[in-house]
Amino acid sequence: AMGQVNADSSMGQSYNVDSVTWDSAGRRYVIRLTGITYTHNGYVTMVTAGYSNYTATYAAESGNLVVSLRNTSTAVGQQDHFSFMVLQTS
């Protein structure tokens, strides 16, 4: 699975992505992947922030990929564009 996500949660490009939503309470993106119950085990994941003044982190929650973008000066969760790739290792 892979994709390019716009700040408003719309997809610029995607492959095997069911949906992307912005979780305003958690200040993060929740990505539901097609046919994948996402966990840290069994997948290699890369997430790249669209701008150099943001850092991107990811986690697994309830079978979904969760992506957070943080401004490097304030560490507050931000909405912005990013890209990601998830590869199965087995």
Secondary structure, 3 states (H helix, E strand, C coil): CEEEECCCCCEEEEECEEEEEEECCCCEEEEEECCCCCCCCCEEEEEEECCCCEEEEEEEECCEEEEEEEECCCCCECCCCEEEEEEECC
